[in-house]
């Protein structure tokens, strides 16, 4: 038996197909009775059983580099009828649950074929390399295919755009869960499991350029965002309506609500402009000087830590923690003004983002190699490291109760993780450019994201709180 065409059961488990040198045999799995036998001079490469047991599809290597695709059907008289098609190459096959299509992975595309005629119904594209695995969803409405560095999910009705998932190594298999809610992709490097549930966010459009930061008000009823050109917008996160707009000269890439939620602090990341206050209700603006009563409830430390002074400082809205870079290395993790951790050269990827756990005992760092690391601040020990991003991790955020960590990266992807081992629980897709900032609503039920595609997206975070981690190693 060929290692690439091992015996396999049909969807019901009642039939077994056994490809061997010289023939393909379909057996009744219970009695061993031969249901279909087809002589084949060459070793079959891939086989797929019709879900109703009416026949089977197989691919056979032919001379000249082309492969032959056969469909063999058991007729009422017991004879086999065959339809065939030549393709450049075939690396995987699968039947649709209703038997309507045969999916064949052929180089950089997936062909959907009609079994009775083997005519091509359509071709699915979008792969940078050879497609090596295919599978239909249990309801037959979707098709998953995996190739070099990517798995793609196609809605066969054509009403929804294809979704892409990162893959490490050469994919060897794809498989849907029984209810169709998850997709597993096996490769030469690892196994990944993806949540396919609805994750469509509310998209807030209004910025003309990159969105740098997002921040929820303390009561969660408003969401503020700032962009590269210095614009700030306050939104209703539930309806998506714009509540107020403020245009300031210069890049205002850091913003924060006051403790009572009445004012916003606008700060320049490079410290080129003084911090300013803005009341979104009255429209009143002012300069927030140290000691100014208007700064009450705001974060005075921004005036001191923003920008390039003795060293480069990287931080989010969380005033408790920041990264300090002296040149390229070393990197210091500063918590509440005290150096808690020093990261030296030789570690994978330079840290570019940081978040502190609510109990201040752990920190997560995002790195240029696409990984996220978990640190014990009392011992300085690295507890875990997780992957999933294909570029630099720019944003990190803990859920308010510490039960989840979210990372956002250069690939536009957001990954919800288990905070104990950083294993991925679900991936959130929608942004067309890098994710620069993340913020949970104080009650943890919403997640806002800011992106270089000029949009702010508001996600329902509640479905992801009960997810169980799956290995990405």
C-alpha positions in Angstrom: 0.0 0.0 0.0 1.3 3.4 -0.9 2.0 5.7 2.1 0.3 8.6 0.1 -2.9 6.6 -0.6 -3.7 4.6 2.6 -7.0 2.8 3.0 -9.9 5.2 4.0 -13.5 5.0 5.1 -16.4 6.9 3.5 -18.4 9.5 5.5 -20.8 6.8 6.9 -18.0 4.5 8.0 -19.6 1.5 6.2 -17.3 1.4 3.2 -13.6 1.1 2.9 -11.4 1.8 -0.1 -8.1 0.1 -0.4 -5.7 1.3 -3.2 -2.9 -1.2 -4.0 -0.5 -1.7 -6.9 -2.6 -2.7 -9.9 -6.1 -2.1 -8.5 -8.5 -0.1 -6.3 -10.9 -2.1 -4.2 -14.0 -0.8 -2.3 -15.2 -3.1 0.5 -18.2 -3.4 2.8 -16.5 -2.6 6.1 -18.8 -4.9 8.0 -18.8 -8.0 5.8 -15.6 -7.6 3.7 -17.7 -8.0 0.5 -16.1 -6.4 -2.6 -18.4 -3.6 -3.8 -16.1 -2.2 -6.6 -12.9 -3.2 -8.1 -10.9 -1.2 -10.7 -7.7 -2.4 -12.3 -5.1 0.3 -12.6 -1.7 -0.2 -14.2 -0.1 2.5 -12.0 -0.3 3.1 -8.3 -3.2 5.5 -7.3 -1.9 8.6 -5.6 -5.1 9.9 -4.0 -8.6 8.5 -3.6 -11.9 9.8 -2.3 -15.2 7.9 -1.8 -18.5 9.2 -2.9 -20.5 10.0 0.3 -23.3 7.7 -0.8 -21.0 4.9 -1.7 -21.9 5.2 -5.4 -18.3 5.3 -6.6 -14.9 6.8 -6.0 -12.5 9.3 -7.4 -8.8 8.7 -7.8 -5.7 10.3 -9.3 -3.0 8.4 -11.1 0.3 9.7 -12.2 0.7 9.7 -16.0 3.6 10.0 -18.3 4.8 13.5 -19.3 4.1 15.1 -15.9 0.3 15.1 -16.1 -2.1 13.3 -13.7 -5.2 11.4 -14.7 -8.3 12.0 -12.5 -10.9 9.2 -12.7 -14.4 8.9 -11.4 -15.6 5.2 -11.1 -19.3 4.6 -10.6 -20.9 1.3 -9.7 -23.9 0.8 -12.1 -27.0 -1.2 -11.4 -25.6 -4.1 -13.5 -22.5 -4.2 -11.4 -20.2 -2.8 -14.0 -18.1 0.3 -13.6 -18.5 3.4 -15.7 -15.6 5.9 -15.8 -15.1 9.6 -16.6 -11.7 11.1 -16.6 -9.7 14.3 -16.9 -6.1 15.2 -17.3 -4.6 17.9 -15.1 -1.1 19.2 -14.6 -0.8 17.7 -11.1 -3.1 16.5 -8.3 -2.0 16.6 -4.7 -5.2 16.0 -2.8 -8.9 15.1 -3.4 -12.2 15.3 -1.5 -15.9 14.7 -2.2 -18.6 17.2 -1.3 -21.0 15.8 1.3 -23.8 15.7 -1.2 -21.6 14.2 -3.9 -22.1 17.2 -6.2 -18.4 18.0 -6.6 -15.0 16.5 -6.4 -12.4 19.0 -5.2 -8.9 18.4 -6.7 -5.8 20.3 -5.6 -3.9 21.1 -8.7 -0.8 23.2 -8.3 -1.8 26.8 -7.3 -5.5 26.2 -7.5 -8.4 24.0 -6.5 -10.6 22.5 -9.2 -14.3 21.7 -8.5 -15.3 18.9 -10.9 -18.7 17.3 -11.7 -18.2 13.6 -11.0 -20.3 12.2 -13.9 -18.4 14.1 -16.6 -15.2 15.3 -14.8 -15.9 18.8 -16.3 -14.5 21.7 -14.4 -17.3 23.7 -12.7 -14.9 26.4 -11.3 -11.4 27.0 -10.1 -10.5 28.5 -6.7 -7.3 30.6 -6.6 -5.3 32.8 -4.2 -2.4 30.5 -3.2 1.2 31.5 -3.4 2.4 27.9 -3.6 1.3 24.4 -4.3 -2.1 23.4 -2.7 -1.6 20.1 -0.8 -4.8 19.6 1.2 -8.6 20.1 0.7 -11.7 19.4 2.7 -15.4 20.3 2.5 -17.3 21.6 5.5 -19.9 19.2 6.9 -22.8 21.2 5.4 -21.0 21.4 2.0 -21.3 25.2 1.9 -17.6 25.9 2.4 -14.3 24.4 1.2 -11.0 24.7 3.0 -7.7 24.3 1.1 -4.1 24.6 2.4 -1.0 25.4 0.5 2.4 27.0 1.1 2.1 29.3 4.2 -1.6 29.7 4.0 -5.0 28.0 4.4 -8.0 29.5 2.7 -11.7 29.1 3.4 -14.0 29.5 0.5 -17.8 30.2 0.7 -19.0 28.2 -2.3 -22.1 30.4 -2.8 -19.8 33.2 -3.6 -21.6 35.6 -1.2 -18.7 35.9 1.3 -15.1 36.7 0.4 -12.5 34.0 1.1 -10.8 34.0 4.5 -7.1 33.3 4.9 -5.2 31.7 7.8 -1.4 31.6 8.4 0.2 28.2 8.2 3.8 27.2 9.1 5.5 24.5 7.1 4.0 22.5 4.3 0.4 21.6 4.9 -0.4 18.0 4.9 -4.1 17.9 5.9 -7.2 20.1 6.7 -10.2 19.0 8.6 -13.4 20.5 9.9 -14.9 19.8 13.3 -18.2 17.9 13.2 -20.2 21.0 13.7 -18.2 23.0 11.2 -17.2 25.6 13.8 -13.4 24.9 13.8 -10.8 24.1 11.2 -7.6 22.1 11.9 -4.6 22.4 9.6 -1.8 19.9 10.0 1.6 20.6 8.5 5.2 19.4 8.6 5.8 21.9 11.5 2.7 21.9 13.6 -1.0 21.6 14.0 -3.2 24.7 14.2 -6.9 24.9 15.1 -8.9 28.0 14.0 -12.3 29.2 15.2 -14.6 29.8 12.3 -17.4 31.4 14.3 -18.8 34.8 13.4 -16.2 37.5 14.2 -17.5 40.4 12.0 -16.8 43.7 13.9 -18.5 47.0 13.7 -16.3 49.1 11.4 -16.0 52.8 12.2 -14.8 54.9 9.3 -13.9 58.6 9.5 -10.2 58.9 9.7 -8.4 59.9 6.5 -5.1 58.2 7.4 -3.6 55.7 9.8 -5.3 55.2 13.1 -2.8 55.0 15.9 -4.7 54.7 19.2 -8.1 53.7 20.6 -9.4 54.2 24.2 -12.7 53.5 25.8 -14.2 55.9 28.4 -14.3 54.6 32.0 -18.0 53.8 31.7 -17.6 52.2 28.3 -20.2 54.3 26.6 -17.7 56.1 24.3 -14.7 55.2 22.3 -12.0 57.6 21.2 -9.5 57.2 18.3 -6.6 59.2 17.0 -4.8 59.3 13.7 -1.5 60.1 12.2 -2.6 63.6 11.0 -3.7 64.6 14.5 -7.4 64.0 14.3 -9.3 62.5 17.2 -12.9 61.1 17.0 -15.2 60.1 19.8 -17.7 57.3 18.8 -20.7 55.5 20.2 -19.2 52.0 20.1 -22.6 50.3 20.0 -24.2 52.2 17.1 -21.0 53.4 15.4 -22.2 57.0 15.3 -19.7 59.8 15.5 -20.2 61.9 18.7 -17.4 64.5 18.3 -14.4 65.3 16.2 -11.2 67.2 17.1 -8.6 68.2 14.6 -5.2 69.3 16.0 -2.0 70.3 14.2 0.7 67.6 14.5 0.5 63.9 15.1 -1.5 63.1 18.2 -0.8 59.4 18.5 -1.6 58.9 22.2 -4.9 59.6 23.9 -6.5 58.8 27.2 -9.8 59.6 29.0 -9.7 61.3 32.3 -10.9 59.2 35.3 -14.3 60.9 35.3 -14.6 60.5 31.5 -15.2 64.2 30.9 -11.9 65.0 29.1 -9.5 63.4 26.7 -5.7 63.8 27.0 -4.1 64.2 23.6 -0.3 63.5 23.5 2.4 63.4 20.8 4.3 60.2 20.8 7.6 61.9 20.1 6.9 64.7 22.6 7.1 67.4 19.9 3.9 69.0 21.2 2.6 69.6 24.7 -0.2 67.4 26.0 -3.6 69.0 25.5 -7.0 68.4 27.0 -10.3 68.2 25.0 -13.8 68.1 26.3 -15.8 66.2 23.6 -19.1 67.5 24.9 -18.3 71.2 25.1 -15.5 71.2 22.6 -13.2 73.1 25.0 -9.5 72.6 24.5 -6.5 73.5 26.6 -2.8 72.9 27.3 -2.3 70.4 30.1 0.8 71.8 32.0 2.2 69.9 35.0 0.3 71.1 38.1 -2.6 72.6 36.1 -5.9 71.8 37.9 -7.3 70.7 34.5 -4.9 67.8 34.6 -6.7 66.2 37.6 -7.5 62.6 36.8 -5.2 62.6 33.7 -1.8 60.9 33.5 0.9 63.4 34.2 3.6 60.9 33.3 2.9 61.3 29.6 4.4 64.7 29.6 7.6 63.2 30.9 7.8 59.8 29.2 6.6 60.5 25.7 9.2 60.8 23.0 12.9 60.5 22.6 14.9 61.7 25.6 17.8 59.7 27.0 16.4 56.6 25.5 13.5 55.5 23.3 10.5 54.6 25.3 7.7 52.3 24.0 4.4 52.1 25.9 0.6 52.2 25.4 -2.0 54.0 27.4 -1.1 52.0 30.5 1.1 54.3 32.6 2.2 51.5 34.8 4.6 49.9 32.3 6.8 50.8 29.4 9.8 49.5 27.4 13.1 51.5 27.3 15.5 51.0 24.5 19.1 52.1 24.8 20.2 51.8 21.1 19.1 48.3 19.9 19.9 46.4 23.1 19.5 46.1 26.0 15.7 46.6 26.5 14.4 47.4 30.0 10.9 46.7 31.2 9.9 49.5 33.6 6.9 48.9 35.9 5.7 51.8 38.1 9.0 53.6 37.6 11.2 50.7 38.6 13.2 48.5 36.2 11.7 45.0 36.6 13.4 43.2 33.8 16.3 43.5 31.4 16.3 41.8 28.0 19.7 41.4 26.3 20.8 40.7 22.8 20.5 37.1 21.5 16.8 36.7 22.3 14.5 36.1 19.4 13.0 39.3 18.0 13.3 42.8 19.5 10.4 43.8 21.7 8.1 46.4 20.3 5.0 46.2 22.5 4.2 45.5 26.1 1.2 44.9 28.4 1.0 44.4 32.2 -1.4 41.9 33.8 -4.0 43.3 36.1 -2.3 41.9 39.1 1.1 43.3 38.0 2.8 40.0 38.4 3.3 39.2 34.8 4.0 41.1 31.5 3.7 40.1 27.9 6.0 41.5 25.2 5.4 41.6 21.4 8.4 41.1 19.2 9.7 41.8 15.6 9.8 38.1 14.8 6.0 37.8 15.3 6.1 36.1 18.7 4.6 37.1 22.0 6.5 36.3 25.3 5.1 36.0 28.9 7.4 37.0 31.8 7.3 36.5 35.5 8.3 39.9 36.8 9.4 38.6 40.2 12.0 36.2 38.8 12.6 37.6 35.3 11.9 34.2 33.9 10.3 33.7 30.5 7.2 31.5 31.1 5.9 31.0 27.6 6.2 32.2 24.0 3.5 32.0 21.4 3.5 32.6 17.6 0.8 33.2 15.0 1.8 36.5 13.5 3.8 36.8 10.3 5.4 40.2 11.2 6.1 42.5 14.1 3.6 42.5 17.0 2.7 46.2 17.6 -0.2 45.9 20.1 -0.9 43.9 23.3 -3.8 44.1 25.7 -4.9 42.0 28.7 -8.6 41.5 29.3 -9.7 43.4 32.5 -10.0 40.2 34.5 -6.7 38.8 33.2 -8.4 35.8 31.5 -7.2 36.6 28.0 -4.4 38.4 26.1 -4.9 39.9 22.7 -2.0 40.6 20.3 -2.2 42.7 17.1 0.5 42.8 14.4 1.9 43.9 11.1 -0.1 41.3 9.3 -3.5 42.9 10.3 -4.3 39.9 12.5 -5.5 39.9 16.1 -5.0 36.7 18.1 -6.9 36.1 21.4 -4.7 34.0 23.6 -4.7 32.0 26.9 -2.7 34.1 29.3 -1.0 31.2 31.0 0.7 29.7 27.9 -0.1 32.2 25.1 -1.7 29.5 23.0 -4.2 30.9 20.4 -7.9 30.6 21.1 -9.3 32.5 18.1 -8.0 34.8 15.4 -9.9 38.0 14.5 -9.6 39.2 10.9 -10.8 42.2 9.1 -8.1 44.9 9.0 -6.3 45.4 5.8 -3.1 46.8 7.4 -1.2 46.6 10.6 -3.0 46.7 14.0 -1.4 49.5 16.0 -3.5 49.6 19.2 -6.0 47.6 21.2 -8.3 48.4 24.1 -10.9 46.5 26.0 -14.0 48.2 27.3 -13.8 48.3 31.2 -16.4 45.6 31.5 -14.5 43.4 29.0 -17.4 42.9 26.7 -16.0 44.9 23.7 -12.6 45.1 22.1 -11.5 48.1 20.0 -8.7 48.0 17.4 -6.9 50.7 15.5 -5.2 50.0 12.2 -3.1 51.5 9.4 -6.0 50.9 7.1 -7.7 54.0 8.6 -10.5 52.2 10.4 -11.4 51.5 14.0 -13.2 48.2 14.6 -15.3 47.2 17.6 -15.5 43.5 18.3 -17.9 41.6 20.6 -15.4 40.0 23.0 -17.9 37.8 24.9 -17.8 34.7 22.6 -14.1 34.4 23.0 -14.0 34.2 26.8 -15.0 30.5 26.9 -12.6 29.2 24.2 -10.2 26.5 25.1 -6.6 26.8 23.9 -5.3 24.6 21.0 -1.7 23.8 20.4 0.2 25.9 17.8 3.5 23.9 18.2 
